[in-house]
Structures are given as C-alpha cells and as structure tokens.
Amino acid sequence: MELLRLFSSLTNRIFVASALLAVVSIAIGIYNVNTAVGAQAERELLRGLAEAQTLIEENRRIQVEQFTKFARLIADLPRLKAAVGDADVNNARMVAEEYQQQLAADLFLVTDGHGSVLARLPAGESGRAPESLAGVRRAVSGQEMRSFVPHPGGILQLVSVPIWISPADAPEILGTLSIGFSLDRRAAARFRLLTNSEIAFGVGSTIEASTLPASGWRTLEPLLAHDGLSKQVILDNNNYIAVTVPLASDVDTDGPQRVALGKTPTAAKAIILRSRSDRLAFLRPLHTSMFVIAGIAVLAATVLSYGIARTVTRPLGVITATMREMAATGDLTRKIPVAATPHWEDEDARLLASTFNTMTDSISRFQREAAQRERLSSLGRLSTVVAHEIRNPLMIIKAALRGLRRDDLAPADVKTAVADIDEEIVRLNRIVSEVLDFARPIRFDIAPADLNALCADALKACGEDGEPLGAAVRFDRALPAVATDAERLRLVLINLLTNARHAVAAREAAADEADSITLTTVRSGGARVAIEVRDLGTGISAENLPRIFDPYFTTRHTGTGLGLAISRNIVEGLRGTIAVNSRAGEGTTVRIELPVERA
C-alpha cells in the first residue's frame, strides 16, 4: 500500500522513472565498459601467453640448433679425435675446458667408444653414469640425439653426437661428445625477463624449477598432466592464467628410481603463467572513478529529473489545490495564479490554468446573471409573501382601530390598542425595509477596513448588557487592510453571529460547551482573506441546506427568512463568496471569502 501511495503522485512517478532511467543507462554503460575492458585485457593476456610460448620455443630451438652445430664442429676437431682415439684423458680434458668456457655450457662430456668418461665439466657434476644415458648410448651407435635429463635444480637439455672417423671402407666410432644447457631457476629468470611471464619447468608430474616460490609448486604440478590453456590458477591469492607447453618427448630419466616412486617417464614441459590480478589491477582505479562519476551522474540526473518533474507537476498542483478549495468552500469563481514570466513553467499547464481561469470568469458572470434572474424571479414570489406578511399586521391594526371607535372604551384598553398598532407598524416597516434591501441593487461605500476590528465590533453588537458575545476568536494579526463596505459587512457578521447564538441556544448540550461559537480570520491564499463563523448548535438538515439562501425560508418561528438571502447579496456585491457547511446535530460553519483589493 505504501508503494502504491508513493506512485500515486505524478511528481514521484516522473521522478522515479527519470532517476531509474538514468541509473539503468549508467549501469548498462558501466557494465559494457567493464565487459569490454575485461575482455580486452583477457585477450591481451592470451596474446601475451602465445607470444611468450613462441619466444621460449624459438629461443630453445635456436639454442639447441646452435649447440648441435657446435657439437658437430668440436667433434670433428683432429685434436679431440686424436685424444679420444688414444684415450688421452689430459688432452681430452684440455679440449673440453677450452670449448666449455667458450660455449658457457652447463655440461661438457667426452666419452670413448665404450661410454667411459674421458672428460666431464664441471668436474664435480653429479649424476648418472655416462654409459647409462640414452643420448650417449645412441651416439655410441652412431646417431645424434637430443634429450632431457633431470638435473639437480632443473632440467638439462642434452645434445649428443658421435666422434668418428670415416675411412674409405666404413666409419669408425671413436667416442661421443655431449653438450648440455640447464633449464633451471636462472634460465627461468632469463625467460621471465624476456617474456614478462612466470616460468616453471617440469618432468612427469614434478616441477623441477620455477620463478615462483617453491610453496606454490604443488599447485602447478597438476597442470603438467595436460597441455594447453588453463584459465584460472590461484597462487597466494593471486589469479593466474597459464599455458602448458611440451618441450620434448625424449626424456632420459632415472628408470629404477622413478619406478620405485611409482612414476613413469613422460615429456618435459614448460608452464608459462601471467597474473590476471596484476594485469587487471588497473581496472580497480578505473572502476572507482567510474563509480564516482556514475554516482555524480545519478545524483545530477536525480536532481534534474526532480526539477523537471516539479516544472510539470507544480502548476498541476496549484490547479488541484484550487479545485480542492473550490470543492471545500463552494467558491466557483476562484482563479489560478499564472506567472507573468513563465521561465521553466510547463506551457501545457499554463494553457490549462489560463483556460481554467477563463472558465471561472464565465462561471462568475453566469452566477451574477443567475443571481440577478433569481432576484427578479424572487420578486414575483415576493409579492405573495409580502401580501401575506402585510395582511396580518393590517388586520391587527384594523381591529385595534375598530376598538378605539367605541365610546365606552376604558383608558387601559386605549393604551393596549395603541401599543398593538405601534408594534405592527414597526413590523410593517421592518418587512418593507428587508424587502427593499433584498429587491433593490445595493450601493456600497468602499474603503479600506480592518477585518479583525470589524469582527470585534460585530461581537459587541451581538452581546447583551454591553458585553460582547461569548465566542472564541482566532484572528490573524498579519491580515492586510481590505477594500470593502465595512458597515454592510458588519451587518452580515451580526446576522451570522445571531444565527449561531440561536442555534447554540436551541441545543442545550452545546450551550454549556466551551468555544461553542468560534470566529476566525485567516489569509486564504493569493489576494484573498476569509472569515469563518463556526458554532456547535443544532445544525441544518441535509434536505434544508440547499434552501437556506432562498427568500423567506426559515426554520425559526420568529424569523423572516431574508437574513441569509440579504447577506449573500451583500457578500456577492463585494466580489466575495459565502459557503455553508453543516450537519444536523453537529453544528454549522459559514465561510466568507473576500478579495483584498476590489477590482
């Protein structure tokens, strides 16, 4: 119900619709921007991974090819062939030291034709026996081989070539030359600088070296089980995107040890990782700025939409308030104020207000004409009423005069007859005066008057023994002077206050209540003022209420029925309105509204 009441207002509907439209539009814009930027960043991550993969593979390929070429050249040196053919360990070692330093190889191994080591650099390099290496065995048989060897701290990329001489009849294998370079943490660090990516090297299901801390290696090991892209890898609360790249399938592993551990020889692989968190970190300040801008935009849109809604609904509110006052007061001549300079006022609302004012002018003119016609029509009915009202006093006067013709009339009877004649003459004079006041046009003496002082004077005139009428007064001391006929308006107030006093007296319960009669003056909006006379008397029944302004209609035995009719003529002649609200047994409220300045 509260929600329905909220949307019952046109201002709220326009305001909510405009604000909601702004919020939805900005939200869609932010979502689209965020989605586009996120998708672009994701594409850049994937593109960076592809470039890093290409760089690593190309770098390794070039390095392997270079080492293969160097191995072939060195294996063809006469010095090395002579040393290997003579099994000269010293000469073989001298050649190995010279070229190992030039190539910066991580392993330089020379064996004889049986796989026995003639020279091995570095000298303290630990590992398996040369004759057990698949590369050495293949080279002894006369074939070149490239293989990976698990190595402490990483993987060793090994190139093995045969050392042979080629006599005319058949080649003779003198021995083997193996040159290797490590894929360890240092190599991974170099690749990291080259590709701006984290690198990890592994064999089987074990990570052997990585640029990442060892604490995260167990998280990376499942990636070795499959090749290709892994879109989400969480390491130390950091989100990575990874690609697993096979380096080679010819992995030379320590068979017995691996079998003991329940593992089988598999391919050597490299894992390339890029941090999605770091890459998308620039979105956080972007999001913050976007939300700040969105908040400012929503606030501005809200204020603007409210302002626009007010420009549409403010004139409609004025029109609605005026119509509500018309319904409450019965004043059908009330006008809607129209600004001289429209500024942001809605043109349609201005047109509606102007049309409404034109209609009220027509209603006012019609009411005056109808009142005049009603007055003229009432004159026809008045002749019958006047004849009836005059006949009774005349019959009493005639009877009194007939009695005065008697010769034996006592002095007391004479006084009684004279008193009756005098009373009926006064009654006839009052009837004639009221008829004249009702029938003829009233001439007003317009001058500035203080309504509060005028109301106080009317209270004194309705009182008894020089005391004002006992009524509660609620005067607005800030009322301006009103251009009116003070004496005529005073008569109207005296008539209304007298009727209120009689109504309260007729209801015994209300006669003892405090504030049984209330006289109020108040500003009525625009250039109008209002006077209200409220009583807690007997009230007026619903069937009699429409007839209270009819001439000679009265519910009191001593009333003439012209008081309210004359009061309405005076108020309407002063360009005002008079309205009566009443319920039987609850009381009556009479409201008079007058313009501050007479047109």
N, C-alpha and C positions, 0 to 999 in steps of 0.2 A: 504493500500500500504506500509506504514511504517513497519507493522508487517511482510508482505511478504518479504520486503527487509531485515528485521532482520534475517529471517530464510533462506535467500538465501546463507548465509555463512555457510560452513561446520563447522567451528570453533564454531559459535553460535549454530548450531543445536546440536553438540556433547555436548557443554557446557550446554545448556538449558535442554537437555534430561537427562544428568547426574545429574544436580542440581535438576531437577524436580523429578527424581527417588529417590534421597536422601531425599528430602522434603516429598514426599508421603510415603516413607518407615518409616521415623521417625514419621510422623503424625499418620500412622497406628499403629506403636508401642506405641506411647503415648496414642492413643485412646484405644487400647487394655488393656494397663496397667491401665489407668484411669477407664475403664469399670470394669476390674477385681477387682481392689481395691475398687471401689464404691460398686460393688455387694457383695464383701466380707464384707465390713463394714455394708451394709444393712442386710446381713444375721446375722451378729453378733448383730445388733440392735434387730432384730426379736427374735433371740435366747435369748438375754438378757431380752426382754419383757416376753417371755414364762417362763424363769426361775424366773423372779420377780413375775409373776402371780402365779406360783406354790408355791413360798415361802410365799406369802401373804395368799393364800388359805390354805396352810398347817399350817401356824402359827395360823391363825384364827380358823381352825378346832381343832387344839390341845388345843388352849386356851379355846374354847367353851366346849370341852370334859372335860378339867380339871375343869372348873368352874361347869359343870354339876355334876361331881363326888363329888367335894367339897360341892356343894349344897345338894346333896343327903345325904352325911355323916353328915353335920351340921343339916339338917332337921331331922335326926334320933337320935340326941342327946337328952337324957332324960331331961336335963336341959331346952333345948329350948321347948321341948314338954310340960313340966310342966308349963313353963312361958306362952306359947301360950294357953294351956288348961285353965289356971287360969286367962288369960288376964292380966298377971302381966307385966306391961309396963317396970318397972325398971329391972326386971330380963331379959326380952327380949332385952332391950337396952344393958345390960352388955354383953350378949352373942354376940349381933351384933357388939359392939365395939371391942371385943376380936378378932373375926374372920375377921372383915372387915380390921383390920390392918394387920393381917397375910396374907390375900389374896391380899391386896392392890387393893380392888375392888373399882370401881368408884361409885357403888350404892349397898347398902345392905338394903333390905326391908323385914320386917316381918309383916304379917297381920294375923288377926284372921279368923275364918271360914266365916265371912261375908264380908271380904275385908277391914276391918277397920285397920288402921296402928297401930301397936304396937311399932315398932322401924324402924327408917329410917335414914340412914347415907349416905352421910353427912346430918346433921340435917337441914341445910338451903337450901337443894336442892329443887329447884322449879320444877314444872312440873304438870302433870295432877293428879287427884285423883287416888289412887291405885285401887279402885274398877272399874275404867273405863279402866284400862289396860287390853288388851286381854290376856296377859300372866297370870295375877293374876286371871282373870275370869276362864281361862282354868285350872289353878292349884286348884282353889276352887272346881272345878268339879271333881278333882282327876286325872288330866292329866298334864304331863310335857310339857313345851313349850319353844321354843327358838324364840325370836323375836327381831326386831329392833325398837327402839323408837327414833324419832327425839329429839335431845338434844341440848341445847344452846352450840354452838361452835363445833357441830359434831353430831355423831350418837351413840346411846347407844345400845350395844349388851346385851340383857337381857335373863337370864336363870331363869325360874320359875318352882318350884317343890312344890308339896303338902306336908304339915306336917300332918302326920296321925298316928293313932294307929290302930293295927289290932287285935281286939278281935276275938274270935272263930267264932262268927256268921257272922260279916260283918265289913269292915274297916270303921273307923270314921275319917273324915277330920277335923283336929283341926285348920288349918290355912295354910298360904303359905309362902315360902321363895323365894325371888328373888335376884339374884346376877348379876350385870352388869358391863361391862367394856366399856369405851368410845373409839370410833373411831374418834378422834378429831385431832387437829393440832399436838399435841405431839405424838399421835400414828402414824400419817402420817410421822412425822420426824423420828420416830424409823424405820418405814418401809423403808424410804428413805436411811438411813444408811445401812440397811440390804440388799437392792436391788439395790442401786445406781441408783434409778429412782425417778422421781417426782410422788407424790401420791395425789389423790383427792378422797373424799368420798361424795356421793350424794344420795338423795332420790327423786324419782319422776323426776322432771326436775330442781332441785335446788342443787347446790353444797353447802354442809354443812361445809366442812373442806378441806384444801389442803396445801401442802408445797409451792405452787405457790402463788404469790401476789393476793390479792382479786380482783385487777383490771382485771385479766385475767379469772375470774370465769365465766363470761357471755359467753366467747368464748368456755369454756369447757362444758357448760350446754347442748348444742345440742348433745354431744356425749352420754348423758345418755339415749337418745331415742332409741339407738340400741346397741346391744352387738357386740363385736368382734374388729377387727383391723381398725384403721384409720391412713392412711399412711402419711397424711400431716395436721398438726395443727400448725398455726402460732400464736405465743405469743411473743409480744415485740420484733418483728423482729428476732425471734428465731424459727427455724423449728423443730417440734417435730413429733415423731411417737408414737401413743397411742393405747392402747387396753382397752376396757371397759369390766369389769368382774362383773357379778351379784353376790352379797353376799348372798341374801336370798329373797324369795318372800313374806314371812310372816312379813310384815311391819306394825307395830302398829302406826297409825298416828292419829292426832287430827282431827277427822272426820269433825265436824262443821266448824272449822277454814279453813281446806283445801277446803271444798266445797265452802265456801264463797270466797275463792280466785280463784275458778274455776279450782281446781286441784283434782285429784283422787289418791287414794292410789296406789302406784306402788312399784317395788322392790328397795331395797337398792343396790347401785353399787359402785364399786371402779374403778377409772380411773388411769392406770399406763402409765406414759409418759417417754420417753427417747429423749434427744435432738439429733436430727440428725446433727445440726450445730456444736455442741460441739464434737460429735463423729467423724465428718468428718473434723474437724479443722486441723488434722494432714496432710490432703491432700494438704492444701494450701502451706506449705513449700515444700512438695513433688512436687507439680505442678510447683512451682517456680524453684526448682532445675532441674526438668525435662525440663522445657522450656529453662533454661540457657544451660543445656547440649545439648538440641536439637539445640539451636542457634549456639553453638560452633561446633556441628557436621555438621550442614548445611553449616556454613562458611568454615569448613575444607573440606567438600565434594565439595563445590563450587570451592575453590581454587584448590583442587586436580583435579576436572573434567576439569577446565580450563587448568591446566598444561598438563593433558593427551591430551586434545583437541589440545593444541599447539604442542605437540610432533608429532601428526598426521598431522596437517594442516600446520605447519611451512615449512617442506620440500615441501609439495604440493604448498604452497605459493611461495617458491623460484622457483619451476618449472614453475608455472603460470606466475610469473614476467618475467622469462627468455623468455618464449614463447611470452609474450606480447611485450618484447623488440625486439624479432626476427621479429614479425609482423610489428613493428613500423620502424625498421631500415633496414629490409631486410637481416640482417646478419644471415644466416642459420648455421653458424659454432659456434655460441655462446654455451658455456658449463655451466652446473650447478655445482656449488661448492659442493663437497662432503667432510664432516668432516672426518679427519683421525681417530679420536676416536668417535664412534657413541654415546656412553653414552645412552641417552634416545631417540635418533632418531628412528623413525619407520623403521623397516627392509624393509618393502614393499616399502616405499618411497625411501629408499636408493637404492634399486634394480631398481626402476623406474628411479631415477636420473642417475645411472650408465648406464642403457640401453639407456637413452636419450643421454648421452654423447657419447656412442658408436655410436649411430645413427648420431650425429652431426659430429663425426670423419669421418664416412663414407660419409656423405654429403660433408664435406670439401674436402676429397680425390676425390670424384666424381666431385666437382666443379673445382678442379685443373686439373683433367684429361679432363673435358669437355672444360675448357678454353684452354688447350693445343690443343685439337682437333679442337676447334673453330678457334684458331690461325692458325693452319695448313690449315684448310678449307678456312680461310680468305686469305691465301697466294695465293690460286688458283684464288679467285676473285680479289686479289690484282694485279695480272699480267695484267688483263684487264684494271683496273683503272689506274695503273702506266703507261701502254702504252698510254692511253688516255691523262693522265696528262703530260707525257713527249712529246707527239707528238706536242702539241700546242707550247711549248717553242722552240722545234726544228724547227718547221715551221717558227716561227718568226726569229730565228737565221739564217735559210737558206735564208729567204727573205732579211734580213739585209746584209748578205754576197754577195748576188747577186747584191744588190745595190752598194756595195763597189767596184765591178769589173768595174764599169763604169768609163770611163776616164774623163768625164766632171762633175764629182761629186764635188759639192761645199763643202767647209770645214764645213759649218754648217750641211749639210746632213751627213757628215762623223761622226761628233760628235753625231748626233741623232742615227745613226745606231749602233755606238759603245755603247752608253748608253742602247739601246734596248738589244743588245747582253749581256751586263753585267747584266741587270736586269733579263733576262731569265735564265742566268747561276745561279744567286743567287736562283731563284725559283726552278730550277732543283736540286740544292744542298739541298735546304730545303726539297723537296719531297723525295730525296734519304735518307736524314737523318731520316725523320719521318718514312719512310718505314723500314729502318734498326732498328730503335728503337722499332717499333711495332713487327717486324718479329723475331728478334734475342732475345735469353734469356738475361735478364738484369743482370748485375753483380753489386751487391750492396756493398757499403763500410759502414759497420755497425759500429756505435759509439754512445755513449750517446749524446743526443741532448736536448736542452731546447725548447719545443714546443712554448712557448709564444714568445721567442726571434725569433724563426723561422717564426712565423706568422707575427710578426712586420717587419721582413726583407722582406717577400713577399709583404706586403702592400707598402713598399718603392719602391720595384721593379715595382709595377703596377702603381705607381703615375706618375705625369708629373712635369717637371721643378724642379726636385729634391725634390718635396713634396710627402709624402705618399698618397696612395689612401684614399679618404674621406669615411671612413667606421667606424661604431660604433664597438668598441672592448669590449668584456666581457671575460677577461682572468681569469682563476682560478690560483691564485698565489701559491696555495699549490700543483700544479701538480709536480710529480716526473720527473726526467730525463728519457727519453725514448730511448731505444736502437733501432736506425733506421738509414737510409741513409738520412742525412739532406739535401743534395743537390737535390737528387731525389724528396724528399717530398716537397722541396721548389718549384720545377718546377710544381708539381701537384697543389700546392696552387696558384701559379701565374696563371696557366691555369684556375682554378675555379674562381679566383677573376676577371680575364679578361672577362670571360664569363658573370659574374654577372654585371660587368660595362657595357658591351654591351647590356645586357637585360634591365638594368635600363635606358640607353640612348635611347633605342628603344621605351620606354614607357614614353611619355613626362610628364604624371601626376606624375609618381614615381620619376622622375629626380629631382623634387623640394621638395620631402618629406624628412624630417629628418630621419636619420637611414635607408636610402633606402638599404644599404648594412650593414650586421652585421656579424662580425667574432667572434666566441665563442670557448673557450676551456673549457672542463669540465671533471671531473672524471666520468667514465662510469660504475662503479661498478666492483668489483673484481680487476683484474690486467690489466685493460684496460683504455684508455683515448680516448676522442672524440674531433674532430674539426668539427665545423659547419660553413658553408658559406651560409648565407640567404640573398636573395635580393627580392625587391618588383617590379621586372621587368615584362616583358611580359609573363613569364611562358612558360610552354610546354604543348601542347595539349595532350589529353588522347591517341590519336592514335599514336603520335610520341614518347611518353615517353618510351615504351618498346624498341625503336631502338636507343636510344641516345648513347649507347656504341658500336654500330656497326661501323666498319671502314668506313670512307668516307661518313658517314651520317651527314649532317649539314643542318641547316636552314638559315645560313648566306651565302651571295653571295661570301664573301671573305674567308670563312673557308675551311679548308681541310678535316674536318671530322675525324681526327685522334687524336685530343686533348684528348677527354674523353676516348677513347679506350686505349691510352697510359697511361693515369692517372690511369685507372683501373688496367692495367698490373703492374704498379709500386706499387700501394696500396696492391694488392693481393700478389705481390712478397715480400712485407714487412709483410706478415701474417696478413694483416688488411682487412677491408671491406669498401666498398663505396656504399652508397644508396642515391637515389634522390627521393624527394617528390616534386611534382609541380602541379599547376593548371593554366590553361590558364587565363591570365589577373590578377592573384593574386600574382605570384612570385614563386620562387624556393628555396628549401633548400637541400643542399648537406651535408651529414654527413659521415665523415671518422672516423673509429674506429681502433685503433692500440694497440697491446699488449705493456705493459710497458717494459717487458723483452722478448727478442727474444728467442724462443725455439731452 
